[in-house]
Amino acid sequence: MKVEGVPVAPSGPSERSVRQQGVVSRGTRVYLRTLAPEDLEYLSEWAEDPFIERMVGSEFLSTYKHVFDKDVSFYEAVLTDTTQVVLMIEANQTWTKPVGLARLFNIHLLEGYCFFEVMLTDQKAIRRGFGVEAGKLISYYGVDVLGLRRIEAKVYEYNALSANSLRRNGFQQEGVLRKAGYQDGRYWDVLVFGILQDEIDTVRRRDKVYLPLEPA
């Protein structure tokens, strides 16, 4: 698949080296890197995936597909948007492409809170701890770099895997938005989760991770 106007590097060692640039935070299983123009190829693929749509319902992918019509200008729009941070999830093992995307969005720096989204786009990457670790790394980024004190997340009621990942990362379920989501021709409850800075620090001490932006 090729995105019009965006050069897509051929698969191989050179592509892998490109995907190791712009690393923001590194864990034992995955690392997070900045979005690159070449990643629009992956966004195009993910935006058409019915499994991702059902499990995540990402507004980010929906905007790329429907508002920008997969235009290359989306990359610049994301890059200059001060209300979100978008990072690609790469596995430390030998994977031929990114395994997902993590982002903080609707960032309110003055009030110190934002929303959180982590999606694994390769079904083979699920249940390997990749999503849990990516969630921790981007939460630490929010606290360390952006100075956030609160992070919120929403999950469809049927997505038990994502709900459990949030709980493993210290998030607490704070409420239910009744019939606020629409998938598969019906309405679903949306679970609301939240975590505070001191709770993030508790998870960090438990996992013996202190400075995710530097070598442990």
Buried (B, 14 or more C-beta within 10 A) or exposed (E): EEBEEBEBBEEEEEBBEBBEEEBBBBBEBBBBBBBBBBBBBBBBBBBEBEEBBEBBBBEBBEBBBEEBEBBEEBBEEBEEEEEBBBBBBBBEEEBEBBBBBBBBBEBEEEEBBBBBBBBBBBEEBBEBBBBBBBBBBBBBBBBBBBEBBBBBBBBBBBBEBBBEBBEBBBBEBEEEEEEBBEBEEEEBBBBBBBBBBEBBBEBBEEEEBEEBEEEE
